[in-house]
Amino acid sequence: MKLKDLAYRTVPGIEWLNRYTLKDWVADVIAGVTVALTVLPQGLAYATLAGLEPQYGLYSAFMGGIVYAFFGSCPQVTIGPTALLALITSHHTGFGLTSGADYAILLCLISGIVEFLMAILRLGALVDLISLPVTVGFTSATAVIIGTSQLKGLFGLRSDSGSGFLNTITSVFSNLDKMRMADFSLGFVAIIILLFLRKLKDFKFSNKRKLLKSISWILVTGRNALVVLISSIIAYYSCKNKASCPFILTGNVKSGLPGFQVPKFETNIVSANGTVVHQNYRDMIWELRTSMIILPIIAVLGNVAISKAFGTSGLSATREMFALSLSNICGSFFCSMPVTGSFSRSAVNHASGVRTPFGGLYTSAFVLLAVAVLTPYFQFIPKAALSAVIVSAVIFMIEFEVVKPLWRCSRRELLPGAVTFVMSLALGVEVGIPLGVATDVAFLIYRAARPVIATKNGITYIVIRPKQSSLCFPSIDWVRCRISNALSIYGSVPVVLDFSTVNDFDFTAARGIGILHKELLNVNVNLILMKVSNEMIVILKEATNIEFHLIDDLDELESTLDQTSECEPYLRVTVPLINGQTLIDCKEIDHGKSN
């Protein structure tokens, strides 16, 4: 491999720089500033959720953008603090003194190292072991946990609201008599406004009302910053010259840029009896034990999912893990808590017209400017407003829409999701996810995780036929990769996926077939399904809402193709799956195996 190609593969930002244009710069600056207006209030809110002082949310919002600009491969992805990682971090930040920040920063470093090892060992296929129902279960449970954790801020309660879902609910409702009406009113109105502005994006304006359309877009994308700004102005005039303030405020936010410092491997905590106890690195590692594994996996899962949603089918999970690992490792030296890709901010980035990953650089520059100049004004932000920002964001993480189609077509897959959801609420996400995955693995004992695929090149088509009876969630990306390989060898001809040997097919695999259908359409390749049972048709329809081209045999296919002359003729031969150059590195998907 040439040195230039190696540099492009290791640091994709070099290639982006080589073809960077003025139009790219303008688009990236606009998108970068727009995302910054979203990440500023979210960073402050997520730091509070993590049990840290607000400035740590801002410290966590800039290094990821700088690193990902050079090592990431998807322009839309924005790296920074998220509600889910903040929730996991909060389990280790309540020991008093400065130990909260010390634990969060150390967890950021360790998470980056674990993600780096996952990238080096090419463990991207690990994310395939978490099925869609399990993912839905833990994200929905997390949304409920995070939402209830913000009741204290929304109700203006100063007392301890407990930890965990059940304790929080019990504590909050037992202290409702201490609720502050000013905070409750502000928080409730803020949530209504945020939800209304979010819904505003679905309103269609005519071409004659371009000004209204532009104003609507600004309000929708900057709604968090707008609500926090208005709330801060109200609090400023209500609290500036009064001895008693009707709102609970964020308080002083430390100004100035974070200095470069090595994460601490020892700290001091306050014990239950009020004495100061020294914690060495063994004590800190023991405290973080499960989070050191669960948090990086969740971070990788989220980041790869976002990259696939906005990127291409050939996106490398290993490269994304490498970029994420460097973001956490470098961020830990600048007082960052654990970070990953944010779907909401990535959606804003995409809607703002970002063209390259360098949009993250301009977001980071704006955040650094805010840390250096604007922090004195952050003290007037009401906590109820930040709670409203979090609640209005996580409420859409609860995925009700998946339950109904799963109940109709694949009730067995509801069990892992239900186990994950209930156990995450009762015992925590760190316990719920492993139990959900274990439930799925129990169902997979009788399946083949990597079915053998036979590829036959017909006169005007390619036939892909699994030789084993199982086509389920761990194998679908592997099948998609083999199809891409076949197309790279034989050209853009129709692809026939033969289900004649398949009798085990699940909802997640159906979603993968739907994604494959869209990917092939983008390159003008037809996907045709042959010998699909009625049960599988129901699953496909419920999971994708796509009307697939279905046939019963190859004679039916050839009679259809004979009516067109768009495809080049190919000799009918039976070939091995991997031969010659491939479009995608299947080794990452198949743990290094090939057929």
C-alpha positions in Angstrom: 0.0 0.0 0.0 1.3 3.4 -1.0 2.2 5.9 1.8 -0.4 8.3 0.4 -3.2 5.7 0.4 -2.2 4.7 4.0 -2.4 8.3 5.1 -5.8 8.8 3.5 -7.1 5.6 5.1 -5.7 6.4 8.6 -6.5 10.2 8.6 -9.5 10.7 6.2 -9.4 14.5 7.0 -6.4 14.8 4.8 -8.4 13.7 1.8 -11.2 16.1 2.8 -8.7 19.0 3.0 -7.3 18.2 -0.5 -10.7 18.8 -2.1 -12.0 21.5 0.3 -13.7 24.4 -1.5 -15.1 27.7 -0.6 -18.6 26.3 -0.9 -17.7 23.6 1.6 -16.3 26.1 4.0 -19.4 28.3 3.9 -21.7 25.3 4.4 -19.6 23.8 7.2 -19.5 27.2 9.1 -23.2 27.6 8.9 -23.8 24.0 10.1 -21.1 24.3 12.8 -22.6 27.4 14.4 -26.1 25.9 14.2 -25.0 22.7 16.0 -23.1 24.8 18.5 -26.4 26.6 19.5 -27.8 23.2 20.2 -24.8 21.7 22.0 -24.4 24.6 24.4 -27.6 24.2 26.3 -27.5 20.4 26.0 -23.9 20.3 27.3 -24.9 22.3 30.4 -27.9 20.1 30.9 -26.1 16.8 30.4 -23.3 17.8 32.8 -26.0 18.4 35.5 -27.5 15.1 34.7 -24.1 13.4 35.1 -23.8 15.0 38.6 -21.1 17.4 37.5 -20.7 21.2 37.5 -22.1 22.7 34.3 -18.8 23.7 32.7 -17.8 20.1 32.3 -20.6 19.7 29.7 -18.9 22.5 27.7 -15.5 20.9 28.2 -16.9 17.7 26.7 -18.3 19.4 23.6 -15.3 20.6 21.7 -12.4 18.0 21.6 -14.6 15.4 20.0 -15.4 17.7 17.1 -11.7 18.5 16.5 -10.6 14.9 16.6 -13.5 13.6 14.5 -12.9 16.2 11.8 -9.6 14.5 10.9 -10.3 10.8 11.8 -14.0 10.4 11.2 -15.6 9.5 7.9 -19.2 10.7 8.2 -19.8 14.5 7.8 -23.0 14.5 9.7 -21.8 12.9 12.9 -21.2 15.3 15.9 -19.3 14.0 18.9 -20.1 15.3 22.4 -22.0 14.6 25.6 -25.2 12.6 25.4 -28.0 11.9 27.9 -27.4 8.1 28.0 -23.6 8.4 28.7 -24.3 11.2 31.2 -26.8 8.9 33.1 -24.2 6.1 33.3 -21.5 8.5 34.4 -23.8 9.9 37.2 -23.6 6.5 39.0 -20.0 7.4 40.0 -20.1 11.1 40.7 -21.9 11.5 44.0 -19.1 10.9 46.5 -18.4 14.5 47.4 -15.4 16.8 47.1 -13.9 16.8 43.6 -14.2 13.1 43.2 -17.2 13.4 40.8 -15.1 15.1 38.1 -12.2 12.8 38.7 -14.3 9.7 38.2 -16.0 11.1 35.1 -12.7 12.1 33.5 -11.0 8.8 34.3 -14.1 6.9 32.9 -13.7 9.0 29.7 -10.0 7.9 29.4 -10.7 4.3 30.1 -13.7 4.3 27.6 -11.4 5.6 24.9 -8.8 3.0 25.6 -11.4 0.2 25.5 -12.8 1.6 22.2 -9.3 1.8 20.8 -8.7 -1.9 21.6 -12.0 -2.8 20.0 -10.9 -0.9 16.9 -7.4 -2.6 16.8 -9.0 -6.0 17.3 -11.6 -5.3 14.7 -14.5 -6.0 17.0 -17.0 -4.0 15.0 -19.1 -7.1 14.7 -19.8 -6.9 18.4 -22.5 -4.3 17.7 -24.3 -7.0 15.7 -24.9 -9.0 18.9 -27.3 -6.3 20.2 -30.5 -6.8 18.3 -33.1 -4.1 17.5 -35.5 -5.2 20.3 -32.7 -5.0 22.9 -31.6 -1.6 21.5 -35.2 -0.4 21.7 -35.5 -1.8 25.2 -32.5 -0.1 26.7 -33.0 3.2 24.9 -36.6 3.4 26.0 -35.7 2.5 29.6 -33.0 5.1 29.6 -35.4 7.7 28.3 -37.8 6.9 31.2 -35.0 6.9 33.8 -33.6 10.2 32.5 -37.0 11.8 32.2 -37.9 10.9 35.8 -34.5 12.1 37.0 -35.4 15.6 35.8 -38.6 15.8 37.9 -36.6 17.3 40.7 -35.5 20.2 38.4 -38.9 20.6 36.9 -40.7 20.7 40.3 -38.0 23.0 41.9 -37.2 20.5 44.6 -34.0 21.1 46.5 -34.1 17.8 48.5 -32.4 14.6 47.4 -34.7 12.9 44.9 -33.1 9.5 45.3 -31.1 7.5 42.7 -32.6 5.0 40.3 -36.0 4.9 38.7 -38.1 3.6 41.6 -36.3 5.7 44.3 -36.6 8.8 42.2 -40.3 8.4 41.7 -40.9 7.6 45.4 -38.8 10.5 46.6 -40.2 13.1 44.2 -43.9 12.3 44.9 -43.3 12.2 48.6 -41.9 15.8 48.5 -44.5 17.4 46.2 -45.6 19.6 49.0 -42.2 21.4 48.6 -42.7 22.1 44.9 -41.9 25.6 43.7 -44.6 26.9 41.4 -42.3 29.3 39.6 -39.9 26.5 38.5 -42.8 24.2 37.7 -44.5 26.8 35.6 -41.3 27.7 33.7 -40.4 24.1 33.1 -43.8 23.1 32.0 -44.2 26.0 29.6 -40.6 25.4 28.3 -41.5 21.8 27.4 -44.6 22.8 25.6 -42.7 25.4 23.6 -39.9 23.0 22.7 -42.4 20.3 21.6 -44.3 22.8 19.5 -41.2 24.1 17.8 -40.0 20.6 17.1 -43.4 19.8 15.5 -43.1 23.0 13.4 -40.6 21.3 11.2 -43.4 19.1 9.8 -45.4 22.1 8.6 -45.1 22.6 4.9 -44.7 26.1 3.5 -45.4 27.1 -0.1 -42.6 28.2 -2.3 -44.0 31.8 -2.1 -43.4 31.9 1.6 -39.6 31.4 1.7 -39.1 34.0 4.4 -41.5 32.1 6.7 -39.8 28.8 5.8 -36.4 30.3 6.7 -37.7 31.7 10.0 -39.3 28.3 10.8 -36.1 26.5 10.2 -34.2 28.8 12.5 -36.7 28.4 15.3 -36.7 24.6 14.9 -32.9 24.1 14.8 -32.2 26.7 17.5 -35.1 25.9 19.8 -33.1 24.7 22.8 -30.9 27.8 22.7 -33.9 30.1 22.3 -35.8 28.6 25.2 -32.7 28.7 27.5 -32.0 32.3 26.4 -35.6 33.5 27.1 -35.6 31.6 30.5 -32.3 33.2 31.5 -33.6 36.7 30.6 -36.7 36.1 32.8 -34.5 34.8 35.6 -32.1 37.7 35.3 -34.7 40.3 35.8 -36.5 38.3 38.5 -33.4 37.5 40.5 -30.9 40.3 39.9 -32.0 42.8 42.5 -34.0 40.5 44.9 -33.0 38.8 48.0 -35.1 35.8 47.2 -35.2 34.3 43.7 -38.3 32.5 42.5 -36.2 30.1 40.5 -33.4 27.6 41.3 -30.5 28.7 39.1 -27.6 26.9 37.6 -25.2 29.1 39.6 -21.7 30.2 38.8 -20.1 28.4 35.8 -16.3 28.4 35.9 -15.0 30.6 33.1 -11.9 30.1 31.1 -10.6 27.3 28.9 -9.8 23.9 30.5 -6.1 23.4 30.9 -4.2 20.3 29.7 -3.9 17.8 32.5 -3.4 14.1 33.0 -6.6 12.4 34.3 -6.2 11.6 38.0 -5.8 8.0 39.2 -6.5 8.8 42.8 -9.0 11.0 44.6 -10.7 11.7 47.9 -14.3 11.0 48.7 -16.6 11.7 51.6 -17.7 8.4 53.3 -21.2 7.8 54.8 -20.0 8.9 58.3 -18.7 12.2 56.9 -14.9 11.4 57.0 -12.6 11.9 54.0 -11.4 8.7 52.5 -8.5 8.5 50.0 -9.1 6.4 46.9 -6.2 5.0 45.0 -6.3 3.7 41.4 -7.4 0.2 42.5 -10.4 1.7 44.4 -11.3 3.9 41.4 -11.1 1.1 38.9 -13.2 -1.1 41.2 -15.9 1.6 41.4 -16.0 2.0 37.6 -15.8 -1.8 37.0 -19.0 -2.5 34.9 -19.2 0.9 33.4 -15.8 0.5 31.8 -17.2 -2.1 29.5 -20.9 -1.2 29.2 -20.3 2.5 28.5 -17.9 2.0 25.6 -20.1 -0.6 23.9 -23.1 1.7 24.2 -21.0 4.6 22.8 -19.8 2.5 19.9 -23.3 1.1 19.2 -24.8 4.6 19.1 -22.0 6.2 17.0 -21.9 3.4 14.4 -25.7 3.5 14.2 -25.7 7.2 13.5 -22.9 6.8 11.0 -24.8 4.1 9.1 -28.0 6.3 9.2 -26.3 9.2 7.5 -23.4 7.5 5.8 -23.0 4.8 3.1 -23.2 1.1 3.2 -19.4 0.8 2.9 -18.8 2.8 6.1 -16.1 1.1 8.3 -17.2 0.4 11.9 -13.6 0.0 12.8 -12.7 3.5 11.6 -15.6 5.0 13.5 -14.5 3.2 16.7 -11.0 4.5 16.1 -12.2 8.1 15.7 -14.5 7.8 18.8 -11.7 6.3 20.9 -9.3 9.2 20.1 -12.1 11.7 20.9 -12.5 10.2 24.4 -8.8 9.7 25.0 -7.8 13.3 23.9 -10.9 14.7 25.6 -10.0 13.2 29.0 -6.8 15.4 29.0 -9.1 18.5 28.8 -11.6 17.5 31.6 -14.2 15.8 29.4 -16.7 13.3 30.5 -17.4 10.3 28.1 -18.7 11.3 24.7 -20.2 9.7 21.6 -22.2 10.7 18.5 -25.5 12.5 19.2 -28.4 11.6 16.9 -30.3 14.8 17.5 -27.3 17.0 16.9 -26.2 14.9 13.9 -29.7 15.4 12.5 -29.4 19.2 13.0 -26.0 19.0 11.3 -27.5 17.2 8.3 -30.4 19.6 8.1 -28.0 22.6 8.2 -26.3 21.3 5.0 -22.9 20.2 6.4 -20.6 19.0 3.6 -17.5 17.6 5.4 -16.5 16.5 8.9 -14.8 19.9 9.3 -18.2 21.3 10.4 -17.2 19.9 13.8 -14.2 22.2 13.9 -16.4 25.3 13.7 -18.8 23.9 16.4 -15.8 23.3 18.6 -14.5 26.9 18.0 -17.9 28.4 18.9 -18.0 26.3 22.1 -14.5 27.4 23.1 -15.6 31.0 22.5 -18.6 30.5 24.7 -16.4 28.9 27.5 -14.0 31.8 27.3 -16.5 34.7 27.1 -20.1 33.7 27.9 -19.8 31.6 31.1 -20.6 34.6 33.5 -24.0 34.8 31.9 -24.8 31.1 32.3 -25.3 31.5 36.1 -28.8 32.9 35.4 -30.0 29.8 33.5 -32.9 28.2 35.6 -32.4 24.5 36.2 -36.0 24.0 35.2 -35.2 25.2 31.7 -32.3 22.7 31.4 -34.5 19.9 32.7 -37.1 20.9 30.0 -34.4 20.6 27.4 -33.5 17.1 28.5 -37.1 15.9 28.9 -38.1 17.2 25.4 -35.1 15.4 23.9 -35.3 12.0 25.6 -39.1 11.7 25.3 -38.6 10.7 21.6 -36.2 8.0 22.6 -39.1 5.9 23.7 -39.8 3.8 20.7 -43.5 2.6 20.9 -43.8 2.2 17.2 -41.7 -1.0 17.1 -43.9 -2.9 19.5 -46.9 -3.2 17.3 -45.3 -4.7 14.2 -43.2 -7.0 16.4 -46.4 -8.2 18.2 -48.0 -8.9 14.8 -45.2 -10.7 13.1 -42.5 -11.8 15.6 -43.7 -12.0 19.2 -40.6 -14.0 20.3 -38.4 -11.0 19.6 -40.5 -8.9 22.1 -39.1 -11.0 25.0 -35.5 -9.7 24.8 -36.7 -6.2 24.5 -39.1 -6.6 27.4 -36.4 -8.2 29.6 -34.0 -5.3 28.7 -36.6 -2.6 29.5 -37.8 -4.0 32.8 -34.4 -5.0 34.1 -32.9 -1.6 33.1 -35.6 0.2 35.1 -35.4 -2.1 38.1 -31.6 -2.8 38.3 -30.0 -0.3 35.9 -28.9 -0.2 32.3 -25.6 -1.9 33.1 -27.6 -5.0 34.2 -30.5 -4.7 31.7 -28.4 -4.8 28.5 -26.4 -8.0 29.4 -29.6 -9.7 30.4 -31.3 -8.7 27.2 -28.4 -9.9 25.1 -28.2 -13.1 27.0 -31.9 -13.7 26.3 -31.2 -13.2 22.6 -28.2 -15.5 22.6 -30.4 -18.2 24.2 -32.6 -18.0 21.1 -29.6 -18.1 18.8 -28.2 -21.4 20.1 -30.1 -23.2 17.4 -29.3 -20.8 14.7 -26.4 -20.3 12.5 -25.0 -16.8 13.2 -23.2 -16.7 9.8 -25.1 -18.6 7.1 -23.2 -20.0 4.2 -24.2 -18.1 1.0 -24.0 -19.6 -2.5 -23.6 -17.0 -5.3 -24.7 -17.9 -8.8 -24.3 -15.5 -11.7 -27.1 -15.9 -14.2 -27.4 -14.6 -17.7 -28.7 -11.3 -16.6 -28.8 -11.6 -12.8 -27.0 -12.7 -9.6 -28.6 -15.3 -7.3 -27.7 -15.1 -3.6 -28.9 -18.3 -1.7 -28.3 -19.0 2.0 -27.3 -22.6 2.4 -28.4 -22.6 6.0 -31.9 -22.2 7.3 -31.3 -19.1 9.5 -31.2 -15.5 8.4 -31.3 -13.3 11.5 -29.9 -10.2 13.0 -26.2 -11.1 13.5 -25.9 -12.2 9.9 -27.8 -9.6 7.9 -24.8 -7.1 7.6 -22.7 -10.1 6.5 -25.2 -11.0 3.8 -25.3 -7.4 2.6 -21.5 -7.4 2.4 -21.5 -10.5 0.3 -24.0 -9.0 -2.1 -21.8 -5.9 -2.5 -18.8 -8.2 -3.2 -20.8 -10.1 -5.9 -21.8 -6.8 -7.6 -18.2 -5.6 -7.5 -17.2 -8.7 -9.5 -20.1 -9.1 -11.9 -21.4 -5.6 -12.4 -24.8 -3.8 -11.8 -27.3 -6.6 -12.6 -30.4 -7.5 -10.7 -29.8 -9.4 -7.4 -32.1 -12.3 -6.6 -32.2 -13.2 -2.9 -33.4 -16.8 -2.7 -35.3 -17.7 0.4 -36.0 -21.3 -0.6 -33.8 -22.7 2.2 -34.6 -20.0 4.8 -37.1 -20.9 7.6 -35.8 -18.7 10.4 -36.2 -14.9 9.7 -36.5 -12.1 12.2 -37.6 -8.4 12.4 -34.1 -7.0 12.5 -33.0 -9.0 9.4 -36.1 -7.7 7.6 -35.0 -4.1 8.5 -31.6 -5.0 7.0 -33.2 -6.3 3.8 -35.1 -3.0 3.6 -31.9 -1.0 3.9 -30.3 -3.2 1.3 -33.2 -2.5 -1.0 -32.7 1.2 -0.7 -28.9 1.0 -1.1 -29.3 -1.1 -4.4 -31.9 1.3 -5.7 -29.4 4.2 -5.3 -27.0 2.4 -7.7 -29.9 1.4 -10.0 -29.8 -2.3 -9.0 -33.1 -4.2 -8.5 -33.5 -6.5 -5.5 -35.8 -9.4 -6.2 -36.9 -11.9 -3.5 -37.6 -15.5 -4.5 -39.7 -18.2 -2.8 -40.6 -16.0 0.2 -43.1 -17.6 2.6 -46.2 -15.8 3.7 -44.9 -15.4 7.3 -41.7 -13.8 6.0 -43.8 -11.5 3.7 -45.7 -10.3 6.8 -42.5 -9.6 8.7 -41.0 -7.7 5.7 -44.1 -5.6 5.2 -44.4 -4.7 8.9 -40.6 -4.0 9.3 -40.0 -2.0 6.1 -43.4 -1.0 4.5 -41.8 -1.7 1.1 -43.5 -3.6 -1.7 -40.7 -6.0 -2.8 -40.6 -7.7 -6.2 -41.5 -11.3 -5.4 -41.1 -14.3 -7.7 -41.7 -18.0 -7.3 -38.9 -19.3 -9.5 -36.1 -18.3 -11.9 -38.3 -19.0 -15.0 -40.6 -16.2 -13.9 -37.6 -14.0 -13.4 -36.1 -14.7 -16.8 -39.4 -14.2 -18.6 -39.6 -10.8 -17.0 -36.0 -9.9 -17.9 -36.5 -11.1 -21.5 -38.9 -8.2 -21.9 -36.1 -5.7 -21.2 -32.6 -5.2 -22.7 -31.1 -3.0 -20.1 -28.8 -5.6 -18.6 -25.6 -6.9 -20.1 -25.4 -10.7 -20.7 -23.3 -12.7 -18.3 -22.3 -16.4 -18.5 -24.1 -18.6 -16.0 -21.4 -19.9 -13.6 -21.1 -20.9 -10.0 -18.4 -19.0 -8.2 -16.9 -18.6 -4.7 -18.2 -15.8 -2.6 -15.0 -13.7 -2.4 -13.0 -13.4 -5.5 -10.9 -10.5 -6.6 -11.4 -6.9 -5.3 -14.3 -6.2 -2.9 -16.2 -3.1 -2.2 -16.4 -3.7 1.6 -14.0 -5.2 4.1 -16.0 -8.2 5.1 -13.3 -9.3 7.6 -14.7 -6.8 10.1 -18.1 -8.3 9.8 -17.1 -12.0 9.7 -14.3 -11.9 12.3 -11.8 -12.5 9.6 -13.5 -15.6 8.0 -14.2 -16.0 4.3 -15.9 -18.7 2.3 
